[in-house]
Amino acid sequence: MPAPLHGLRVLDFSELLPGPFLTGCLAELGATVLKVERPPAGDPVRRMSPGVFGAVNRGKDSVLIDLKQPEGRAQAQALADDFDVLIESFRPGVMARLGLDYSGLAARNPKLIYVSLSGYGQNGPYAAVPGHDLNYLSVAGLKAISSGSAGVPVADLCGSVYGLAGVLAALLQRATTGRGQHLDVALAECALHWMNPRLGRFAGAGAEDLEAQRRMALARPGYGAFACRDGRSISIGALEDHFWARLANSLMLAPFDTADHARMAQRVPQTEAINALIATRCAEEESEPLLQRLLAADIPAAPVVSPAELPQFPQFVVRGAMMPTVLGPLARFPVRLQGMEDLAEAPALGGKAEKQA
């Protein structure tokens, strides 16, 4: 059986991370992706972080086109005539100045699905403002109620996945209408959409000021990562009352193991003291025996796995979640559909995707 997106042709003008991650997902689903790079050096990530480039550009081909030259623009326009999807991640207005805006290309290829992936969208007072993940999370409200950093670019990657969803939905619409469309994907708005569960919770509880909202978002007794005696950490997520009762019994969490703390609302004011006691109990024990005891008691617990340990984590091994590449193990697309195959490696500048030896 062919891959889900077999035969779909994607023209990728994007650089850095969000756009290439999106087109990388399309490639994993079976699409043919041609990455358009500007001479002489191509996507800046080739130089900034070759490992990131290799991870998100696997399975694509590359072509060098100088879009500042008339012949380069003509070449790009001609390419767009024969592609189903175009992805670009320049600042708003750049593609129009190059003669590669949606209206012009759609006049030549009405079935083209054209995705503009940007920080703040194609219009509005912030449209031309440069930004990075931190900025998008800041304006979307996530930074105000969070503590610390996730360690991965949340807005960049969630925007990529929303872009993927938009492309797939637009393909379904095109099957009915026969026409493509322009998708304006703003990374900040993608992160904003993730705020809906929190906004609903705040509204339902009447929490209007920021401090109250932070307490609601971050006050989680029985929830966190806790270091053990051997230096390893385990994560515990005993939020529900029945899980809390099991945890309190397993770790002997007196005085918080009484009926006065049986309900979440009763525990929240004592979050700091409760989590400090859990940290003390965990610090007294070796991680593996403690983890096994918690799991035997049917408590949500898991080891804190380092990046280097991911290929050996038993759950991922059994499910084949990771694959070997020239960069080392990388994760496969997490939803496996019939016909999907592992990708070739990232292309050399202006060249074909390289099959792994």
C-alpha positions in Angstrom: 0.0 0.0 0.0 1.4 3.5 -0.8 2.0 6.0 1.9 -0.9 8.2 2.9 0.4 11.3 1.0 2.0 9.4 -1.8 1.9 11.6 -5.0 1.5 14.9 -3.1 4.1 17.4 -4.1 5.3 20.1 -1.7 7.4 23.1 -2.5 9.2 24.2 0.6 10.5 27.8 0.8 10.7 27.7 4.6 13.9 28.0 6.7 14.9 27.5 10.4 12.6 25.3 12.4 8.7 25.7 12.2 8.3 25.4 8.4 10.9 22.6 7.9 9.4 20.6 10.8 6.0 20.9 9.1 7.3 19.8 5.7 9.3 17.1 7.4 6.1 15.7 8.8 4.5 15.8 5.3 7.6 13.9 4.0 7.2 11.3 6.8 3.6 10.8 5.6 4.8 10.1 2.1 4.8 13.5 0.3 7.5 14.5 -2.1 9.2 17.6 -0.8 11.5 19.9 -2.7 13.3 22.4 -0.5 14.1 25.7 -2.3 17.2 27.2 -0.8 18.9 30.5 -1.5 22.5 30.6 -2.7 25.3 30.4 -1.7 24.8 28.7 1.6 21.1 27.7 1.7 19.0 27.4 4.9 20.9 29.2 7.7 20.3 26.2 10.0 22.8 24.2 7.8 25.5 26.4 9.4 23.9 27.3 12.7 23.0 23.8 13.7 23.7 21.0 11.2 22.1 18.5 13.6 18.8 20.3 13.7 18.9 20.7 9.9 19.5 17.0 9.5 16.7 16.1 11.9 13.9 18.1 10.3 14.9 18.0 6.6 15.2 14.2 6.1 13.7 12.8 2.9 13.6 16.1 1.0 15.4 17.1 -2.1 17.1 20.5 -2.4 17.3 23.1 -5.2 19.3 26.4 -5.2 17.3 29.3 -6.6 18.3 33.0 -6.3 14.9 34.6 -5.8 16.5 38.1 -6.1 17.1 37.5 -9.8 14.4 37.6 -12.4 15.4 34.2 -13.8 15.2 32.7 -10.3 11.8 34.1 -9.7 10.6 32.8 -13.0 12.0 29.3 -12.1 10.2 29.4 -8.8 6.9 30.4 -10.5 7.2 27.6 -13.0 7.9 25.1 -10.2 4.8 26.2 -8.3 2.7 25.4 -11.3 3.3 21.7 -10.8 3.0 21.4 -7.0 0.1 20.8 -4.7 1.3 22.6 -1.6 3.7 25.6 -1.1 5.1 26.4 2.4 6.8 29.7 3.1 8.0 31.3 6.3 9.3 34.7 5.3 8.1 37.9 7.0 4.7 39.1 5.6 5.2 40.9 2.3 8.4 39.2 1.2 6.9 36.7 -1.1 4.7 39.4 -2.7 7.8 41.5 -3.4 9.4 38.5 -5.1 6.3 37.9 -7.3 5.5 34.7 -5.5 2.4 35.7 -3.5 -0.6 33.5 -3.3 -2.8 35.5 -5.7 -0.3 35.4 -8.5 0.6 31.7 -8.1 -3.0 30.7 -7.7 -4.0 32.4 -10.9 -1.6 30.0 -12.6 -2.3 27.0 -10.4 -5.8 27.2 -8.8 -5.4 24.0 -6.9 -2.4 25.3 -5.0 -2.6 25.2 -1.2 -0.3 28.0 0.0 0.8 28.1 3.6 2.3 31.3 5.1 3.9 30.4 8.4 4.9 33.4 10.5 5.2 34.6 14.1 2.1 36.9 14.3 0.3 36.4 11.0 0.0 38.3 7.8 -1.7 41.4 9.2 -2.0 43.4 12.4 0.3 45.7 14.3 2.8 42.9 15.1 2.9 41.4 11.6 6.3 42.8 10.7 7.8 42.4 14.2 10.6 39.8 14.5 10.2 37.1 17.1 11.2 33.8 18.6 9.4 31.2 20.6 9.7 33.1 23.8 8.0 36.1 22.3 5.1 34.1 20.9 4.5 32.3 24.2 4.7 35.7 25.9 1.9 37.3 23.9 -0.2 34.2 24.0 -0.4 34.2 27.8 1.6 31.0 28.4 4.6 32.7 29.8 2.6 34.7 32.3 1.3 31.6 34.0 4.3 29.2 33.5 7.4 28.5 35.5 10.6 28.0 33.8 11.2 26.7 30.2 10.0 23.6 28.5 13.4 23.0 27.0 11.8 22.8 23.5 10.4 25.6 21.3 6.7 25.1 22.1 5.2 27.7 19.9 7.4 26.9 17.0 6.5 23.2 17.1 2.8 23.5 17.9 2.5 26.0 15.0 4.1 23.4 12.8 1.5 20.8 13.8 -1.4 23.2 13.3 0.0 24.0 9.9 0.1 20.2 9.2 -3.5 19.9 10.3 -4.5 22.9 8.1 -2.8 21.4 5.0 -4.6 18.1 5.5 -7.9 19.8 6.0 -7.3 22.0 2.9 -6.6 18.9 0.9 -9.9 17.4 1.9 -11.7 20.6 0.9 -9.9 20.7 -2.4 -11.1 17.2 -3.2 -14.7 18.7 -3.0 -14.1 22.2 -4.4 -11.3 21.6 -6.8 -9.5 24.7 -5.5 -6.7 25.4 -3.2 -6.5 28.3 -0.7 -4.1 30.5 1.4 -3.5 29.4 5.0 -2.3 32.2 7.3 -0.7 30.3 10.2 0.5 32.5 13.1 2.7 30.8 15.7 1.5 33.1 18.4 -2.2 32.2 17.6 -1.4 28.5 17.6 0.0 28.8 21.1 -3.0 31.0 22.0 -5.3 28.1 21.0 -3.5 25.9 23.6 -4.6 28.4 26.3 -8.3 27.6 25.8 -8.5 24.9 28.5 -6.8 27.2 31.0 -9.0 30.2 30.0 -12.1 28.0 30.5 -10.9 26.9 33.9 -10.1 30.5 35.0 -13.5 31.7 33.8 -15.3 28.8 35.5 -13.6 29.5 38.8 -13.9 33.3 38.6 -10.1 33.7 38.7 -9.5 37.1 37.1 -6.2 38.3 38.5 -2.9 36.9 37.4 -1.8 35.6 40.8 -5.0 33.6 41.2 -4.5 32.2 37.7 -0.9 31.3 38.4 -2.0 29.4 41.6 -4.6 27.5 39.6 -2.1 26.6 36.9 0.9 25.8 39.1 -0.4 24.7 42.5 -0.4 20.9 42.0 0.1 18.9 45.2 1.4 15.5 44.6 2.6 16.5 41.1 6.2 17.0 40.0 9.6 15.4 39.4 11.4 14.3 42.6 15.1 13.4 43.0 15.9 10.0 44.7 18.9 8.9 46.8 20.8 7.6 43.8 20.6 10.9 41.9 17.9 9.7 39.5 14.5 11.4 39.4 10.9 10.1 39.1 7.8 12.0 38.1 4.6 11.6 40.1 1.2 12.8 39.0 -1.2 12.0 41.8 -3.7 14.8 41.0 -7.0 12.8 41.3 -8.2 12.1 44.8 -8.0 8.3 44.5 -4.4 8.5 43.2 -3.6 10.9 46.1 -4.9 8.4 48.6 -2.7 5.7 47.2 0.4 8.0 47.1 -0.2 9.1 50.7 -0.3 5.5 51.8 2.7 4.4 49.8 5.0 7.2 50.9 3.5 7.6 54.5 2.7 11.3 54.0 1.3 12.1 57.4 -0.2 14.5 58.3 -1.6 14.9 54.8 -3.1 11.4 54.7 -6.2 12.2 56.6 -9.8 13.0 55.6 -8.9 16.7 55.9 -6.7 16.4 52.8 -8.8 13.9 50.8 -10.1 16.4 48.3 -7.9 18.4 45.8 -9.4 21.7 47.0 -8.2 20.8 50.5 -4.7 20.0 49.4 -4.0 23.0 47.1 -3.3 25.5 49.9 -0.7 23.0 51.3 0.9 22.4 47.9 4.4 23.6 49.0 4.4 21.6 52.2 3.0 18.5 50.5 5.5 18.5 47.7 8.4 19.2 50.1 7.4 16.1 52.1 7.2 14.0 48.9 10.7 15.3 48.0 12.0 14.2 51.4 10.5 10.7 51.1 11.9 10.2 47.6 15.4 11.4 48.6 15.5 8.6 51.2 15.0 5.9 48.6 16.6 4.4 45.5 14.7 5.4 42.3 14.0 2.0 40.8 12.5 0.2 43.8 10.5 3.3 44.6 9.2 3.5 41.1 8.2 -0.1 41.1 6.4 0.3 44.4 4.4 3.3 43.1 3.5 1.5 39.9 2.4 -1.6 41.8 0.1 0.7 43.7 -1.4 2.0 40.4 0.0 5.5 40.9 0.9 7.7 37.9 4.7 7.6 38.0 7.5 7.3 35.5 11.2 7.7 35.4 12.7 11.1 34.2 14.4 9.9 31.1 17.4 11.9 29.7 17.7 12.4 25.9 20.6 10.0 25.7 18.4 7.3 27.3 15.4 7.6 25.0 16.5 4.8 22.6 16.7 2.4 25.5 13.4 3.3 27.2 11.5 0.0 27.1 8.1 1.5 26.0 9.7 3.1 23.0 11.8 0.0 22.2 8.7 -2.2 22.1 6.7 0.2 20.0 9.6 1.0 17.6 9.2 4.7 18.3 12.8 5.6 17.3 14.9 4.8 14.3 18.6 4.8 13.5 19.9 7.7 11.3 23.3 9.1 10.5 22.7 11.6 13.3 21.9 8.9 15.8 18.4 7.7 16.9 15.5 10.0 16.0 11.8 9.7 16.8 9.4 8.4 14.1 6.2 10.3 13.2 4.1 9.2 16.2 1.0 8.1 14.2 1.8 5.1 12.0 -0.3 4.7 8.9 -0.2 2.0 6.4 2.5 2.4 3.7 4.7 4.8 5.7 8.5 4.2 5.5 11.5 5.6 7.2 12.9 8.7 5.3 16.2 9.1 3.6 18.7 11.5 5.2 18.6 15.3 4.7 19.8 16.5 1.2 23.1 18.0 0.4 22.8 21.7 -0.7 21.1 21.6 -4.0 21.0 17.9 -4.1 18.8 14.8 -3.6 17.9 13.2 -0.3 20.6 10.8 0.6 19.7 7.2 1.4 21.2 6.0 4.7 24.0 3.5 4.2 
